Amino acid sequence: MLALRRAGVTNRYVVSVMERTPRELFTPVAFKDSAYDDVTLPIGHHQTLSQPAVVGMMTEALELTDRMKVLEVGTGSGYQTSILSPLCRRVYTIERHQPLLAEAEKRFEQLRLRNITTKAGDGTLGWEIQAPFDRIIVTAAAADIPPILAGQLSVGGIMVVPIGYNAEFNTMLRVRRTEKGLETEELHGVRFVPLIPEDAAAFA
């Protein structure tokens, strides 16, 4: 994908998985003609399908290996999940909109992705029973590094999370947990829908 190269995504495993994953499968019918454009697309419930370049950048920033256990906060269409699946041992993914999760699960079955475990719920709470995680990816913008998610990250682990509630601009952070605490690194400017706790969703 030309958009990946322009964004500086060079990891050949990430590029290979993205090239063979049918993005049109995750795209609403009205936007099928834009499935491979480097744009963000609406998927309903005020959620979006991220542009390929951003998916590639976030995936590469995780520094995945096939032995890792990954938590994804915000399943959405399931596209990012489907990119993660071949690159790690297991993906645990949470989505608070049950209709979106049900559709994503159908796509995982269609693609025969067998290492994905799903849950409907509040992603800001993480998945305590499965913690710690080697990697965590948050696909919505948080006001700051989510403390509960940071607490579910293993020592040596990485979390990639967009930060900032500005509707036009967020900053993608790579957060590393060390023995002494958290180290952060700013990566790219991005744009994501906000990360909203389930108990606040009614007021969003």
C-alpha positions as CSV (number, residue, x, y, z in Angstrom):
1,M,0.0,0.0,0.0
2,L,1.4,3.3,-1.1
3,A,-0.2,5.1,2.0
4,L,1.7,2.8,4.3
5,R,5.0,3.7,2.7
6,R,4.2,7.4,2.8
7,A,3.4,7.1,6.5
8,G,6.8,5.5,7.1
9,V,5.4,2.0,7.9
10,T,8.3,-0.3,7.0
11,N,7.7,-3.5,9.0
12,R,7.3,-6.1,6.3
13,Y,5.1,-8.4,8.4
14,V,2.7,-5.5,9.1
15,V,2.6,-4.5,5.5
16,S,2.1,-8.1,4.3
17,V,-0.9,-8.6,6.7
18,M,-2.5,-5.4,5.6
19,E,-2.0,-6.1,2.0
20,R,-3.8,-9.4,2.2
21,T,-6.6,-8.3,4.6
22,P,-9.8,-7.4,2.6
23,R,-10.6,-3.9,3.9
24,E,-13.8,-3.9,1.9
25,L,-15.2,-6.6,4.2
26,F,-15.1,-4.0,7.1
27,T,-16.5,-1.1,5.1
28,P,-20.2,-0.1,5.1
29,V,-21.9,-0.7,1.7
30,A,-22.3,3.0,1.1
31,F,-18.5,3.5,1.2
32,K,-17.3,0.3,-0.6
33,D,-15.7,2.5,-3.4
34,S,-13.5,4.1,-0.7
35,A,-12.5,0.9,1.0
36,Y,-8.8,1.3,0.0
37,D,-8.6,5.0,0.1
38,D,-6.4,6.4,2.9
39,V,-9.4,7.9,4.7
40,T,-11.4,7.4,7.8
41,L,-14.9,6.0,7.2
42,P,-18.0,6.0,9.5
43,I,-19.3,2.6,10.6
44,G,-22.3,3.7,12.7
45,H,-22.8,4.3,16.5
46,H,-20.6,7.4,16.1
47,Q,-17.6,5.2,15.5
48,T,-15.1,5.1,12.6
49,L,-12.9,2.8,10.5
50,S,-9.4,4.2,10.8
51,Q,-7.5,5.1,7.7
52,P,-5.0,2.4,6.6
53,A,-1.9,4.6,7.3
54,V,-3.0,5.1,11.0
55,V,-3.7,1.4,11.4
56,G,-0.3,0.6,10.0
57,M,1.5,3.1,12.2
58,M,-0.2,1.9,15.4
59,T,0.4,-1.7,14.6
60,E,4.1,-1.1,13.8
61,A,4.5,0.9,17.0
62,L,3.4,-2.1,19.1
63,E,6.6,-4.0,18.1
64,L,4.6,-7.3,18.0
65,T,5.9,-10.8,18.0
66,D,4.0,-14.0,17.6
67,R,4.4,-14.9,21.3
68,M,2.5,-11.9,22.6
69,K,-0.9,-11.5,24.3
70,V,-2.6,-8.2,23.1
71,L,-5.5,-6.2,24.5
72,E,-7.4,-4.1,22.0
73,V,-9.8,-1.4,23.5
74,G,-12.4,-0.6,20.8
75,T,-13.1,-3.4,18.4
76,G,-15.2,-1.2,16.1
77,S,-15.5,-2.9,12.7
78,G,-12.8,-5.5,13.6
79,Y,-10.4,-4.3,11.0
80,Q,-7.6,-3.4,13.4
81,T,-8.2,-6.7,15.3
82,S,-7.9,-8.6,12.1
83,I,-4.5,-7.0,11.4
84,L,-3.3,-7.8,14.9
85,S,-4.4,-11.5,14.8
86,P,-1.7,-12.9,12.5
87,L,1.0,-10.9,14.2
88,C,0.6,-12.2,17.8
89,R,-0.4,-15.2,19.9
90,R,-3.8,-14.0,21.0
91,V,-5.9,-10.8,20.8
92,Y,-8.4,-9.9,23.5
93,T,-10.7,-7.2,22.2
94,I,-13.5,-5.1,23.9
95,E,-16.3,-3.1,22.3
96,R,-19.1,-1.3,24.2
97,H,-21.4,-1.3,21.1
98,Q,-22.8,-4.8,20.9
99,P,-24.1,-4.5,17.3
100,L,-20.6,-3.5,16.1
101,L,-19.1,-6.4,18.1
102,A,-21.6,-8.9,16.6
103,E,-20.7,-7.8,13.1
104,A,-17.0,-7.9,13.8
105,E,-17.3,-11.5,15.2
106,K,-19.0,-12.5,11.9
107,R,-16.0,-11.1,10.0
108,F,-13.5,-12.9,12.2
109,E,-15.3,-16.2,11.5
110,Q,-15.4,-15.4,7.8
111,L,-11.6,-14.8,7.8
112,R,-11.0,-17.9,10.0
113,L,-9.2,-15.9,12.7
114,R,-9.2,-18.3,15.6
115,N,-7.0,-16.5,18.1
116,I,-9.4,-13.6,18.9
117,T,-11.4,-13.5,22.1
118,T,-14.1,-10.8,22.3
119,K,-16.1,-9.1,25.0
120,A,-18.8,-6.5,25.1
121,G,-18.2,-3.9,27.8
122,D,-16.3,-0.8,29.0
123,G,-12.9,-0.8,27.5
124,T,-11.6,1.7,29.9
125,L,-11.7,-1.0,32.6
126,G,-9.5,-3.3,30.5
127,W,-9.8,-7.1,31.0
128,E,-8.5,-7.7,34.5
129,I,-9.0,-11.5,34.5
130,Q,-6.7,-11.8,31.5
131,A,-4.1,-9.3,32.6
132,P,-1.2,-8.6,32.4
133,F,-0.9,-8.0,28.6
134,D,2.3,-7.8,26.6
135,R,0.7,-5.1,24.4
136,I,-2.3,-2.8,24.6
137,I,-3.8,-0.8,21.8
138,V,-6.5,1.8,22.3
139,T,-8.4,2.8,19.2
140,A,-10.1,5.9,20.7
141,A,-8.6,9.1,22.1
142,A,-8.2,9.3,25.9
143,A,-7.7,12.5,27.9
144,D,-4.6,11.0,29.4
145,I,-2.9,7.6,29.7
146,P,-5.7,5.4,31.1
147,P,-4.5,4.3,34.6
148,I,-6.4,1.1,34.7
149,L,-5.1,0.0,31.3
150,A,-1.5,1.0,32.3
151,G,-1.9,-1.2,35.4
152,Q,-2.7,-4.2,33.2
153,L,0.4,-3.8,31.1
154,S,3.2,-6.2,31.9
155,V,6.7,-5.0,32.7
156,G,8.5,-4.5,29.4
157,G,5.1,-4.1,27.7
158,I,4.0,-1.4,25.3
159,M,0.7,0.5,25.0
160,V,-0.2,2.6,22.0
161,V,-2.9,5.2,22.7
162,P,-4.1,8.4,21.2
163,I,-4.2,11.2,23.7
164,G,-6.3,14.4,23.7
165,Y,-10.0,15.2,23.3
166,N,-9.5,17.9,20.6
167,A,-11.9,16.8,17.9
168,E,-9.4,17.8,15.2
169,F,-6.1,16.5,16.5
170,N,-4.8,13.8,18.9
171,T,-1.2,12.7,19.7
172,M,-0.3,9.0,19.4
173,L,1.7,7.9,22.4
174,R,3.8,4.8,22.8
175,V,3.9,3.9,26.5
176,R,6.5,1.5,27.9
177,R,6.2,-0.1,31.3
178,T,9.5,-0.5,33.1
179,E,10.5,-1.7,36.5
180,K,10.5,2.0,37.6
181,G,7.2,3.1,36.0
182,L,6.0,4.4,32.6
183,E,8.1,5.9,29.8
184,T,6.2,7.8,27.1
185,E,7.1,8.7,23.5
186,E,5.1,10.9,21.1
187,L,4.8,9.4,17.7
188,H,2.3,11.0,15.3
189,G,-0.6,13.3,15.1
190,V,-3.8,11.4,14.6
191,R,-7.6,11.9,14.8
192,F,-9.8,9.5,16.8
193,V,-13.3,9.5,18.3
194,P,-13.1,9.9,22.1
195,L,-12.7,7.1,24.6
196,I,-15.8,7.2,26.6
197,P,-16.4,5.1,29.8
198,E,-19.6,3.1,29.6
199,D,-21.2,4.9,32.5
200,A,-20.7,8.2,30.7
201,A,-21.9,7.0,27.3
202,A,-25.5,8.2,27.9
203,F,-24.2,11.7,28.3
204,A,-21.9,11.7,25.3
